[in-house]
Amino acid sequence: MDAVLRGLAIYFTLLVIIRLSGRRTLAQITPFDLVIVLVISETTQQAMLGDDFSITNAVILILTLFTTDIGLSYVKRWWPRAAHIIDGVPTVLVTDGVYDERALKGARLQKEDVMQAARSQEGIESVTEIKFAILEVSGNISIIKKQKSG
């Protein structure tokens, strides 16, 4: 039972920390971010296993983590508010060609990140051509191009 409680404690701790750290996409991960992920994985492994390095304990931990993740997916389905708390909500970064500086700062993104997405998705050259740029829950930036008048 100790392994299950340790696994649950680590799962929810990581969930909170990742939620608070922002939604940077994997494509935006820096080499140092990768090192941090590796250190976190080693640290959490030690915290979850304690002194018991048996295969049985490892299997119990794996089952606990996967079962918790699956359980939370059902909770999010039944209770949409839980999905907002656990996964967050999309964030509007640009509205009608104007950056939302507070949203960018809160998401830890630069204007160049938005423009890179705009160029690659829609061939947009200027922020004035963007109707909306939205940071999705997945960490991707969606671009909605302004309609040309005429």
TIRO-2110 file (N, C-alpha, C; in Angstrom, 1 decimal):
// TIRO-2110
0.8, -1.2, 0.0, N, 1, A
0.0, 0.0, 0.0, CA, 1, A
0.9, 1.3, 0.0, C, 1, A
2.0, 1.1, 0.6, N, 2, A
3.0, 2.3, 0.6, CA, 2, A
3.3, 2.7, -0.8, C, 2, A
3.6, 1.8, -1.7, N, 3, A
3.9, 2.1, -3.1, CA, 3, A
2.8, 2.9, -3.8, C, 3, A
1.6, 2.5, -3.5, N, 4, A
0.4, 3.1, -4.1, CA, 4, A
0.3, 4.6, -3.6, C, 4, A
0.5, 4.8, -2.3, N, 5, A
0.4, 6.1, -1.8, CA, 5, A
1.5, 7.0, -2.3, C, 5, A
2.7, 6.4, -2.4, N, 6, A
3.8, 7.2, -2.9, CA, 6, A
3.6, 7.6, -4.4, C, 6, A
3.1, 6.6, -5.1, N, 7, A
2.8, 6.8, -6.6, CA, 7, A
1.8, 7.9, -6.7, C, 7, A
0.7, 7.9, -5.9, N, 8, A
-0.3, 8.9, -6.0, CA, 8, A
0.2, 10.3, -5.6, C, 8, A
1.0, 10.3, -4.6, N, 9, A
1.6, 11.6, -4.1, CA, 9, A
2.5, 12.2, -5.2, C, 9, A
3.3, 11.4, -5.9, N, 10, A
4.2, 11.9, -6.9, CA, 10, A
3.4, 12.3, -8.1, C, 10, A
2.4, 11.5, -8.5, N, 11, A
1.5, 11.8, -9.7, CA, 11, A
0.9, 13.2, -9.5, C, 11, A
0.2, 13.5, -8.4, N, 12, A
-0.5, 14.7, -8.2, CA, 12, A
0.5, 15.9, -8.0, C, 12, A
1.7, 15.6, -7.4, N, 13, A
2.7, 16.7, -7.3, CA, 13, A
3.2, 17.1, -8.6, C, 13, A
3.5, 16.1, -9.5, N, 14, A
3.9, 16.5, -10.9, CA, 14, A
2.8, 17.1, -11.7, C, 14, A
1.6, 16.7, -11.5, N, 15, A
0.5, 17.3, -12.2, CA, 15, A
0.4, 18.8, -11.8, C, 15, A
0.5, 19.1, -10.6, N, 16, A
0.4, 20.5, -10.1, CA, 16, A
1.6, 21.3, -10.7, C, 16, A
2.8, 20.8, -10.5, N, 17, A
4.0, 21.5, -11.0, CA, 17, A
4.0, 21.7, -12.5, C, 17, A
3.6, 20.7, -13.2, N, 18, A
3.5, 20.9, -14.7, CA, 18, A
2.4, 21.9, -15.1, C, 18, A
1.3, 21.9, -14.4, N, 19, A
0.2, 22.9, -14.7, CA, 19, A
0.7, 24.3, -14.4, C, 19, A
1.5, 24.4, -13.3, N, 20, A
2.0, 25.8, -12.9, CA, 20, A
3.1, 26.3, -13.8, C, 20, A
3.8, 25.3, -14.4, N, 21, A
5.0, 25.7, -15.2, CA, 21, A
4.7, 26.2, -16.6, C, 21, A
3.5, 26.0, -17.1, N, 22, A
3.1, 26.5, -18.4, CA, 22, A
3.0, 25.4, -19.4, C, 22, A
2.6, 25.8, -20.6, N, 23, A
2.3, 24.9, -21.7, CA, 23, A
3.3, 25.1, -22.9, C, 23, A
4.5, 24.9, -22.6, N, 24, A
5.5, 25.0, -23.8, CA, 24, A
5.4, 23.7, -24.5, C, 24, A
5.5, 23.8, -25.8, N, 25, A
5.4, 22.5, -26.6, CA, 25, A
6.7, 21.8, -26.6, C, 25, A
6.7, 20.5, -26.9, N, 26, A
7.9, 19.8, -27.0, CA, 26, A
8.9, 20.3, -28.0, C, 26, A
8.4, 20.9, -29.1, N, 27, A
9.3, 21.5, -30.1, CA, 27, A
10.0, 22.7, -29.5, C, 27, A
9.5, 23.3, -28.4, N, 28, A
10.2, 24.5, -27.8, CA, 28, A
11.1, 24.1, -26.7, C, 28, A
11.3, 22.8, -26.4, N, 29, A
12.1, 22.4, -25.3, CA, 29, A
13.5, 22.7, -25.6, C, 29, A
14.2, 23.2, -24.6, N, 30, A
15.7, 23.5, -24.7, CA, 30, A
16.5, 22.3, -24.2, C, 30, A
17.7, 22.3, -24.5, N, 31, A
18.6, 21.2, -24.0, CA, 31, A
18.5, 21.2, -22.4, C, 31, A
18.5, 22.3, -21.8, N, 32, A
18.5, 22.4, -20.4, CA, 32, A
17.1, 21.9, -19.8, C, 32, A
16.0, 22.2, -20.5, N, 33, A
14.7, 21.6, -20.1, CA, 33, A
14.8, 20.1, -20.1, C, 33, A
15.4, 19.5, -21.1, N, 34, A
15.6, 18.1, -21.2, CA, 34, A
16.3, 17.5, -20.0, C, 34, A
17.4, 18.2, -19.6, N, 35, A
18.2, 17.8, -18.5, CA, 35, A
17.3, 17.8, -17.2, C, 35, A
16.5, 18.9, -17.1, N, 36, A
15.6, 19.0, -15.9, CA, 36, A
14.6, 17.8, -15.9, C, 36, A
14.1, 17.5, -17.1, N, 37, A
13.1, 16.4, -17.1, CA, 37, A
13.8, 15.1, -16.7, C, 37, A
15.0, 14.9, -17.1, N, 38, A
15.8, 13.7, -16.7, CA, 38, A
16.0, 13.6, -15.2, C, 38, A
16.4, 14.8, -14.6, N, 39, A
16.7, 14.9, -13.2, CA, 39, A
15.4, 14.6, -12.4, C, 39, A
14.3, 15.2, -12.9, N, 40, A
13.0, 15.0, -12.2, CA, 40, A
12.6, 13.5, -12.3, C, 40, A
12.8, 12.9, -13.4, N, 41, A
12.4, 11.5, -13.5, CA, 41, A
13.3, 10.6, -12.5, C, 41, A
14.5, 10.9, -12.4, N, 42, A
15.4, 10.1, -11.5, CA, 42, A
14.9, 10.4, -10.0, C, 42, A
14.7, 11.7, -9.7, N, 43, A
14.2, 12.0, -8.4, CA, 43, A
12.9, 11.4, -8.0, C, 43, A
12.0, 11.5, -8.9, N, 44, A
10.6, 10.9, -8.6, CA, 44, A
10.7, 9.4, -8.5, C, 44, A
11.6, 8.8, -9.3, N, 45, A
11.8, 7.3, -9.2, CA, 45, A
12.2, 6.9, -7.8, C, 45, A
13.2, 7.7, -7.3, N, 46, A
13.7, 7.4, -6.0, CA, 46, A
12.7, 7.6, -4.9, C, 46, A
11.9, 8.7, -5.1, N, 47, A
10.8, 9.0, -4.1, CA, 47, A
9.7, 8.0, -4.1, C, 47, A
9.4, 7.5, -5.3, N, 48, A
8.3, 6.5, -5.3, CA, 48, A
8.8, 5.1, -4.8, C, 48, A
10.0, 4.7, -5.2, N, 49, A
10.5, 3.4, -4.8, CA, 49, A
10.9, 3.3, -3.4, C, 49, A
11.4, 4.4, -2.8, N, 50, A
11.9, 4.3, -1.4, CA, 50, A
13.1, 3.3, -1.4, C, 50, A
13.0, 2.4, -0.5, N, 51, A
14.0, 1.3, -0.3, CA, 51, A
13.7, 0.0, -1.0, C, 51, A
12.5, 0.0, -1.6, N, 52, A
12.0, -1.2, -2.3, CA, 52, A
12.2, -1.2, -3.8, C, 52, A
13.2, -1.8, -4.3, N, 53, A
13.5, -1.7, -5.7, CA, 53, A
13.1, -3.0, -6.4, C, 53, A
12.1, -3.7, -5.8, N, 54, A
11.7, -5.0, -6.4, CA, 54, A
10.8, -4.7, -7.7, C, 54, A
10.7, -5.8, -8.5, N, 55, A
9.9, -5.7, -9.7, CA, 55, A
8.5, -5.6, -9.3, C, 55, A
8.1, -6.2, -8.2, N, 56, A
6.7, -6.1, -7.8, CA, 56, A
6.3, -4.7, -7.4, C, 56, A
7.2, -4.0, -6.7, N, 57, A
6.9, -2.6, -6.4, CA, 57, A
6.9, -1.7, -7.6, C, 57, A
7.8, -2.0, -8.6, N, 58, A
7.8, -1.2, -9.8, CA, 58, A
6.5, -1.4, -10.6, C, 58, A
6.0, -2.7, -10.7, N, 59, A
4.7, -2.9, -11.4, CA, 59, A
3.6, -2.3, -10.7, C, 59, A
3.5, -2.3, -9.3, N, 60, A
2.5, -1.6, -8.6, CA, 60, A
2.5, -0.1, -8.9, C, 60, A
3.7, 0.5, -8.9, N, 61, A
3.8, 1.9, -9.2, CA, 61, A
3.3, 2.2, -10.6, C, 61, A
3.7, 1.4, -11.6, N, 62, A
3.3, 1.7, -13.0, CA, 62, A
1.8, 1.6, -13.1, C, 62, A
1.2, 0.5, -12.5, N, 63, A
-0.3, 0.4, -12.5, CA, 63, A
-1.0, 1.5, -11.8, C, 63, A
-0.4, 2.0, -10.7, N, 64, A
-1.0, 3.1, -9.9, CA, 64, A
-1.0, 4.4, -10.8, C, 64, A
0.1, 4.6, -11.5, N, 65, A
0.2, 5.9, -12.3, CA, 65, A
-0.7, 5.8, -13.5, C, 65, A
-0.8, 4.7, -14.2, N, 66, A
-1.7, 4.5, -15.3, CA, 66, A
-3.1, 4.5, -14.9, C, 66, A
-3.4, 3.9, -13.8, N, 67, A
-4.8, 3.8, -13.3, CA, 67, A
-5.3, 5.2, -12.9, C, 67, A
-4.4, 6.0, -12.3, N, 68, A
-4.8, 7.3, -11.9, CA, 68, A
-5.0, 8.2, -13.1, C, 68, A
-4.1, 8.1, -14.1, N, 69, A
-4.3, 8.9, -15.3, CA, 69, A
-5.6, 8.5, -16.0, C, 69, A
-5.9, 7.3, -16.1, N, 70, A
-7.1, 6.8, -16.8, CA, 70, A
-8.3, 7.3, -16.0, C, 70, A
-8.2, 7.2, -14.7, N, 71, A
-9.3, 7.6, -13.8, CA, 71, A
-9.6, 9.1, -13.9, C, 71, A
-8.5, 9.9, -14.0, N, 72, A
-8.7, 11.4, -14.2, CA, 72, A
-9.3, 11.7, -15.6, C, 72, A
-9.0, 10.9, -16.6, N, 73, A
-9.6, 11.2, -17.9, CA, 73, A
-11.1, 11.0, -17.8, C, 73, A
-11.6, 10.0, -17.0, N, 74, A
-13.0, 9.8, -16.8, CA, 74, A
-13.6, 11.0, -16.0, C, 74, A
-12.9, 11.4, -15.0, N, 75, A
-13.3, 12.5, -14.2, CA, 75, A
-13.5, 13.8, -15.0, C, 75, A
-12.5, 14.0, -15.9, N, 76, A
-12.6, 15.2, -16.8, CA, 76, A
-13.8, 15.1, -17.8, C, 76, A
-14.1, 13.9, -18.2, N, 77, A
-15.2, 13.7, -19.1, CA, 77, A
-16.5, 14.0, -18.4, C, 77, A
-16.7, 13.5, -17.1, N, 78, A
-17.9, 13.6, -16.4, CA, 78, A
-18.1, 15.0, -15.8, C, 78, A
-17.0, 15.7, -15.5, N, 79, A
-17.0, 17.0, -14.8, CA, 79, A
-16.1, 17.9, -15.6, C, 79, A
-16.6, 18.7, -16.5, N, 80, A
-15.8, 19.5, -17.4, CA, 80, A
-15.0, 20.5, -16.6, C, 80, A
-15.5, 21.0, -15.4, N, 81, A
-14.7, 21.9, -14.6, CA, 81, A
-13.3, 21.3, -14.2, C, 81, A
-13.3, 20.0, -14.0, N, 82, A
-12.1, 19.3, -13.6, CA, 82, A
-11.1, 19.4, -14.8, C, 82, A
-11.6, 19.3, -16.0, N, 83, A
-10.7, 19.4, -17.2, CA, 83, A
-10.0, 20.7, -17.2, C, 83, A
-10.8, 21.8, -16.9, N, 84, A
-10.2, 23.2, -16.9, CA, 84, A
-9.2, 23.3, -15.8, C, 84, A
-9.4, 22.7, -14.7, N, 85, A
-8.4, 22.7, -13.6, CA, 85, A
-7.2, 21.9, -13.9, C, 85, A
-7.4, 20.7, -14.4, N, 86, A
-6.2, 19.8, -14.7, CA, 86, A
-5.5, 20.2, -15.9, C, 86, A
-6.2, 20.4, -17.0, N, 87, A
-5.6, 20.7, -18.3, CA, 87, A
-5.4, 22.2, -18.6, C, 87, A
-6.2, 23.0, -18.0, N, 88, A
-6.2, 24.4, -18.4, CA, 88, A
-7.1, 24.7, -19.5, C, 88, A
-7.2, 26.0, -19.9, N, 89, A
-8.0, 26.4, -21.0, CA, 89, A
-7.2, 27.1, -22.1, C, 89, A
-7.7, 27.2, -23.3, N, 90, A
-6.9, 27.9, -24.3, CA, 90, A
-6.8, 29.4, -23.9, C, 90, A
-5.6, 29.9, -24.4, N, 91, A
-5.3, 31.3, -24.0, CA, 91, A
-5.2, 32.1, -25.3, C, 91, A
-5.9, 33.2, -25.5, N, 92, A
-5.8, 34.1, -26.6, CA, 92, A
-4.6, 34.9, -26.5, C, 92, A
-3.7, 34.8, -27.5, N, 93, A
-2.4, 35.6, -27.5, CA, 93, A
-2.5, 36.8, -28.3, C, 93, A
-3.3, 36.8, -29.4, N, 94, A
-3.4, 37.9, -30.3, CA, 94, A
-4.9, 38.0, -30.7, C, 94, A
-5.4, 39.3, -30.6, N, 95, A
-6.8, 39.5, -31.0, CA, 95, A
-6.7, 40.7, -32.0, C, 95, A
-7.3, 40.5, -33.2, N, 96, A
-7.3, 41.5, -34.3, CA, 96, A
-6.0, 42.2, -34.5, C, 96, A
-4.9, 41.4, -34.6, N, 97, A
-3.6, 42.0, -34.9, CA, 97, A
-2.9, 42.6, -33.7, C, 97, A
-3.4, 42.5, -32.5, N, 98, A
-2.8, 43.1, -31.3, CA, 98, A
-2.4, 42.0, -30.3, C, 98, A
-1.1, 42.0, -29.9, N, 99, A
-0.7, 41.1, -28.9, CA, 99, A
-1.3, 41.4, -27.5, C, 99, A
-1.6, 40.3, -26.8, N, 100, A
-2.0, 40.4, -25.4, CA, 100, A
-0.7, 40.2, -24.6, C, 100, A
-0.1, 41.2, -24.2, N, 101, A
1.2, 41.1, -23.5, CA, 101, A
1.1, 40.3, -22.2, C, 101, A
0.0, 40.5, -21.5, N, 102, A
-0.2, 39.7, -20.2, CA, 102, A
-0.3, 38.2, -20.5, C, 102, A
-1.0, 37.9, -21.6, N, 103, A
-1.2, 36.5, -21.9, CA, 103, A
0.1, 35.9, -22.4, C, 103, A
0.9, 36.6, -23.1, N, 104, A
2.2, 36.1, -23.6, CA, 104, A
3.1, 35.9, -22.4, C, 104, A
3.1, 36.9, -21.5, N, 105, A
4.0, 36.7, -20.3, CA, 105, A
3.5, 35.6, -19.4, C, 105, A
2.2, 35.4, -19.2, N, 106, A
1.7, 34.3, -18.4, CA, 106, A
2.0, 32.9, -19.0, C, 106, A
2.1, 32.9, -20.4, N, 107, A
2.4, 31.6, -21.1, CA, 107, A
3.9, 31.4, -21.3, C, 107, A
4.7, 32.4, -20.9, N, 108, A
6.1, 32.4, -21.1, CA, 108, A
6.5, 32.2, -22.5, C, 108, A
5.8, 33.0, -23.4, N, 109, A
6.0, 32.9, -24.8, CA, 109, A
6.5, 34.3, -25.3, C, 109, A
7.2, 34.3, -26.4, N, 110, A
7.7, 35.5, -27.0, CA, 110, A
6.8, 35.8, -28.3, C, 110, A
6.8, 37.1, -28.7, N, 111, A
6.1, 37.4, -29.9, CA, 111, A
6.6, 36.6, -31.1, C, 111, A
7.8, 36.3, -31.1, N, 112, A
8.4, 35.5, -32.2, CA, 112, A
7.9, 34.1, -32.2, C, 112, A
7.5, 33.5, -31.1, N, 113, A
6.9, 32.2, -31.1, CA, 113, A
5.5, 32.2, -31.8, C, 113, A
4.8, 33.3, -31.6, N, 114, A
3.5, 33.4, -32.3, CA, 114, A
3.7, 33.6, -33.8, C, 114, A
4.7, 34.5, -34.1, N, 115, A
4.9, 34.7, -35.6, CA, 115, A
5.5, 33.5, -36.3, C, 115, A
6.3, 32.7, -35.6, N, 116, A
6.8, 31.5, -36.2, CA, 116, A
5.6, 30.5, -36.5, C, 116, A
4.6, 30.4, -35.6, N, 117, A
3.4, 29.6, -35.9, CA, 117, A
2.6, 30.2, -37.0, C, 117, A
2.5, 31.5, -37.0, N, 118, A
1.7, 32.2, -38.1, CA, 118, A
2.4, 32.0, -39.5, C, 118, A
3.7, 32.1, -39.5, N, 119, A
4.4, 31.9, -40.8, CA, 119, A
4.2, 30.4, -41.3, C, 119, A
4.4, 29.5, -40.4, N, 120, A
4.4, 28.1, -40.8, CA, 120, A
3.0, 27.6, -41.1, C, 120, A
2.0, 28.1, -40.4, N, 121, A
0.6, 27.6, -40.6, CA, 121, A
-0.1, 28.3, -41.7, C, 121, A
0.0, 29.6, -41.8, N, 122, A
-0.8, 30.4, -42.7, CA, 122, A
0.0, 31.3, -43.7, C, 122, A
1.4, 31.3, -43.6, N, 123, A
2.2, 32.1, -44.4, CA, 123, A
2.0, 33.6, -44.1, C, 123, A
1.7, 33.9, -42.9, N, 124, A
1.5, 35.3, -42.4, CA, 124, A
2.8, 35.9, -42.1, C, 124, A
2.9, 37.2, -42.6, N, 125, A
4.2, 37.9, -42.4, CA, 125, A
4.1, 39.0, -41.3, C, 125, A
2.9, 39.4, -40.9, N, 126, A
2.8, 40.5, -40.0, CA, 126, A
1.7, 40.1, -39.0, C, 126, A
1.8, 40.6, -37.8, N, 127, A
0.8, 40.3, -36.7, CA, 127, A
-0.5, 40.9, -37.1, C, 127, A
-0.5, 42.0, -37.9, N, 128, A
-1.7, 42.7, -38.3, CA, 128, A
-2.6, 41.8, -39.2, C, 128, A
-2.1, 40.7, -39.7, N, 129, A
-2.8, 39.8, -40.6, CA, 129, A
-3.5, 38.7, -39.7, C, 129, A
-3.3, 38.7, -38.4, N, 130, A
-3.8, 37.7, -37.5, CA, 130, A
-5.1, 38.1, -36.9, C, 130, A
-6.2, 37.4, -37.0, N, 131, A
-7.4, 37.7, -36.3, CA, 131, A
-7.3, 37.2, -34.9, C, 131, A
-6.9, 35.9, -34.7, N, 132, A
-6.7, 35.3, -33.4, CA, 132, A
-5.5, 34.4, -33.5, C, 132, A
-4.7, 34.4, -32.4, N, 133, A
-3.6, 33.4, -32.2, CA, 133, A
-4.0, 32.9, -30.8, C, 133, A
-4.1, 31.6, -30.7, N, 134, A
-4.6, 30.9, -29.5, CA, 134, A
-3.6, 29.8, -29.1, C, 134, A
-3.2, 29.9, -27.8, N, 135, A
-2.4, 28.9, -27.3, CA, 135, A
-3.3, 27.8, -26.8, C, 135, A
-3.3, 26.6, -27.4, N, 136, A
-4.2, 25.6, -27.1, CA, 136, A
-3.7, 24.8, -25.8, C, 136, A
-4.6, 24.1, -25.3, N, 137, A
-4.3, 23.3, -24.1, CA, 137, A
-3.1, 22.3, -24.3, C, 137, A
-3.0, 21.9, -25.6, N, 138, A
-1.9, 20.9, -26.0, CA, 138, A
-0.5, 21.6, -26.0, C, 138, A
-0.5, 23.0, -26.0, N, 139, A
0.7, 23.7, -26.1, CA, 139, A
1.0, 24.2, -27.5, C, 139, A
0.2, 23.8, -28.5, N, 140, A
0.3, 24.3, -29.9, CA, 140, A
-0.4, 25.7, -30.0, C, 140, A
0.1, 26.5, -30.9, N, 141, A
-0.5, 27.8, -31.2, CA, 141, A
-1.3, 27.7, -32.5, C, 141, A
-2.6, 28.0, -32.4, N, 142, A
-3.5, 28.0, -33.5, CA, 142, A
-3.6, 29.4, -34.0, C, 142, A
-3.5, 29.6, -35.3, N, 143, A
-3.6, 30.9, -36.0, CA, 143, A
-4.9, 30.9, -36.8, C, 143, A
-5.6, 32.0, -36.6, N, 144, A
-6.8, 32.3, -37.4, CA, 144, A
-6.5, 33.6, -38.2, C, 144, A
-6.5, 33.5, -39.5, N, 145, A
-6.1, 34.6, -40.3, CA, 145, A
-7.3, 35.5, -40.5, C, 145, A
-7.0, 36.8, -40.6, N, 146, A
-8.0, 37.8, -40.9, CA, 146, A
-8.5, 37.6, -42.3, C, 146, A
-9.8, 37.8, -42.5, N, 147, A
-10.4, 37.7, -43.9, CA, 147, A
-10.0, 39.0, -44.6, C, 147, A
-9.6, 38.8, -45.9, N, 148, A
-9.3, 40.0, -46.7, CA, 148, A
-10.6, 40.7, -47.1, C, 148, A
-10.7, 42.0, -46.9, N, 149, A
-11.9, 42.7, -47.3, CA, 149, A
-11.7, 43.1, -48.8, C, 149, A
-12.8, 43.1, -49.4, N, 150, A
-12.7, 43.4, -50.8, CA, 150, A
-13.8, 42.8, -51.6, C, 150, A
END
